[in-house]
């Protein structure tokens, strides 16, 4: 009995020493997992996707965390097959993480013999394909860990470090460099990227010319610098339309370029054209709804065509039903669009009241309070209540764009109001806790 217990302890120690999804200390909040799964489904699984094995590995881990062990095993098996096809080899260091996942899965299923069999496979691979030193992981493991943590972690420096280590060891893997650069760019969602990152984007595009998502992001950043990117954007849009569809084929990124540097109407036309080509793609419905929102939200009631509003409402309602686990932003968009409709203000009010009683995570609350504050200010002209909700967003001690935006708005209100309200805001900001 004691020998059996000792054996189990040794097995667990070996499992905990593995490099795989089960040991990377990732947040397994159910809401986050469901949203992430939606995102992975939209990426698609068309042949030739260089991250397909990693996608299946992550989907397997998510399915296990959501309680579906059969689906988990199916995805882990698909991951192994995808790696074999992409690398054109039956084994290699790219399977270390996959076999580690399977060792953990069988351990959790109570099949210790199968778990030990996968542990033996990991040992064999690490002997056959050793890492450069005892203190370093194999390049393939660094790359997969970086790609996976990019979806889970806010520690961008750690993710960048893992990617850089992998790229240094195997510089010929251009897709690793592309993902590394796109990760750097994601931190500048609302601003121009720094000059050195723009140069990294240029080099990455030269190395990976068929990555249209990268190409569209690069055009967007060049547009922010003041370059005329209209003609290149139109040429790239044609290529994107001709390519197999996925959320990573660059459609949303090129729509951003169209809306910022060509016109919202052309962005809408492009999204509708893509939707005609792929009428069942939920992600394209999401893109088309986004473009209509860009056109409607900044306008006053009198400048908004009811037919445009009706199309946006119809699309958004469909998108919300297609993304039941990741539709908070879309519900907010729908409320704001109803506010622009004839006699739609009561509907918008009710939608916001329904959202305000939902059980939300802190960052989601910040988003909702910030958006509701803007609605109260712009559509309801209720400036006192708007200030109150900006305060509610700001007092949640989590770093986010929406918290920062609410603080910025409160600073403006404070500077404009030389009365009691201004002093109240000033006192609130002075006592605000930093996250």
Secondary structure by P-SEA (a helix, b strand, c coil): caaaaaaaaaaaaaaaaccccccccccccaaaaaaaaaaaaaacccccccaaaaaaaaaaaaaaaaccaaaaaaaaaaaaaaaaaaacccccccaaaaaaaaaaaaaaacaaaaaaaaaaaaaaaaaaccccccccccaaaaaaaaaaaaacccaaaaaaaaaaaaaaacccaaaaaaaaaaaaaaaaccccccaaaaaaaaaaaaacccaaaaaaaaaaaaaaacccaaaaaaaaaaaaaaccccccccaaaaaaaaaccccaaaaaaaaaaaaaaccccaaaaaaaaaaaaaaccccccccccaaaaaaaaaaaaaaaaacccccaaaaaaaaaaaaacccaaaaaaaaaaaaaaccccaaaaaaaaaaaaaaaaccccaaaaaaaaaaaaaacccccaaaaaaaaaaaaaaaacccaaaaaaaaaaaacccc
